[in-house]
Amino acid sequence: MATMANPLLLSSTFHGDKTIFLSPPTPKTTKSSSSGRKHEPARSLFKKQPDLSEKTLRSFSSHVALSALLLGSVTPQAVALDSTPVQSAPPPVIEAQPVKPSSSNGSPFAQNLLLTAPKPQPQAASDLPEGSNWRYSEFLSAVKKGKVERVRFSKDGSALQLTAVDGRRAAVIVPNDPDLIDILAMNGVDISVSEGESGNGLFNFIGSLLFPVLAFAGLFFLFRRAQGGPGGPGGLGGPMDFGRSKSKFQEVPETGVTFADVAGADQAKLELQEVVDFLKNPDKYTALGAKIPKGCLLVGPPGTGKTLLARAVAGEAGVPFFSCAASEFVELFVGVGASRVRDLFDKAKSKAPCIVFIDEIDAVGRQRGAGLGGGNDEREQTINQLLTEMDGFSGNSGVIVLAATNRPDVLDAALLRPGRFDRQVTVDRPDVAGRVKILQVHSRGKALGKDVDFEKIARRTPGFTGADLQNLMNEAAILAARRNLKEISKDEIADALERIIAGPEKKNAVVSEEKKRLVAYHEAGHALVGALMPEYDPVAKISIIPRGQAGGLTFFAPSEERLESGLYSRSYLENQMAVALGGRVAEEVIFGADKVTTGASNDFMQVSRVARQMVERFGFSKKIGQVAIGGPGGNPFLGQQMSSQKDYSMATADVVDSEVRELVDKAYTRAKQIITTHIDILHKLAQLLMEKETVDGDEFMSLFIDGKAELFIA
């Protein structure tokens, strides 16, 4: 049965082998003076003016002709899809009429003549629709009356342009009518199809010139919105504002979090409280010659409360507070990140003393020039500017930089030196007392039952972070609501814990009696060997209910001291390997070697890993001695090799393999000896598991008391 790397449990897996047709508006067919007809001589219009000289009349005649030309030719011909010319009308008539003399006008021609605009020619009455766009019904009616001379369809057939018998043109949107061609043919309409794009050539030429301008304007508008222009998220109001910082600024921070809301990180709180106290009472420190730290780097696993601590510092300090994420500095354009760093620190210096918080600083603070694909020029410019702003030629007096990361191993060494980040505050996983306080914080506002004991919950959750415990209490509240309960009891918290660790129960899973019996003996083998091994973790719970990929689980309660110190003895590691092999041994003893399953595959992976580490890294082999061989896997972010480096000979490799084999064989022998000696307890535990599916630690220990079992002695 599979054992998970988490020291909390041993898991067992039993499952199967797993457009638009456009037409410019058609003007009325105004007759143009450019049709070639000549005007009458202008002098014949002025016979009542004998005082006019020949030269004056000739000059005026030319003016009249020019006016007639302008008035008659300003109306363009109808724009059509085909090249059929529009019939031109007679030129406009320009009449000269005598007017009353006016003392206000010194011009003799203005006193005697009045130029009138061309009068529209009366049109014959027509029953055709008005306008340049006809309805389809109006078009069909005109066709049937013989009023349409020709039509030209667009290439996609969705529109057409018609020419009426009186020379007018109009556009029609064509629906999907299969009888249209027959109707047009029966009424003698000339039919053609456009060979090119719809529209006039002049309009197409103008459109081709305007399209790049309009496209650039659209992109420019989107760029301004995306980069904080008017109406954009930043509201900075300029096309080049993408080089400004997007940090959030609070003159009086109101984060809603104080140090009282932070639990389980007492040492980190103490170091940050000194920074807050320095901002509030600087004379206390400067009198002794102390200088405020320029930067504090919060380091720790995800979910331990680094950002929460920064919010608490902002809420407690009472000074201007800038907050941003390091990823906001990196942009598409090279140099934007450095510009934003400069802008951020310029703002901060104007508000000094103040605090600047940069979350996930590893986004820009990675070691320079160390990637597998070479350096990133934009990120390196950004970190260089950040280094200069924090401790450069001009300095940054009065600005305290807080930063958080869970990858301190990839940060550049120049960023971590004193003068930039003077302090590295480790925010680690909380201990038992810290977990109790965190559970109390995250239980506020929840209806808890009287049977809820935070001390017991804290002891069952070693290695949990603050975020994990918050999720645990939230999942328990959800389970209580799903069960229509008024309070959250210890059962809901226990179920939520198992759900988080191993996954939800598969209550509707179809399990045969044979498989159920196999899983029961497998889990009983893990529990039996674990309980009889000296100095090993006690059994907390055994279950054969499938969860996730596991067919059954055996929960152990690890030692808090061992987890915090990280120190494991040789005997503990040997016991751990034996416990992991207990499931396979139980299968062999009960069902025979030919009936064993693949349920112990994860167990074998765990045993092999522990044995190899004992030989190569921990010095637990007499033949290899106290020598560490085989370097650990390289970190690709640091440009190292991704696989383990073999720094030993083939002969040494053979010795390592034989030592690993010897350790595994020894663990297998110990597990088999325990199970065969206490076979009666194994049968009772397996039968109890088949009946109840879940057995807790107290009930399990009662079997050992009744069976008078003794601890294993090597």
Order of alpha helices (4+ residues) and beta strands (2+ residues): beta-alpha-alpha-beta-alpha-beta-beta-beta-alpha-beta-alpha-beta-alpha-alpha-beta-alpha-beta-alpha-beta-alpha-beta-alpha-beta-alpha-alpha-alpha-alpha-alpha-beta-beta-alpha-alpha-alpha-alpha-alpha-beta-alpha
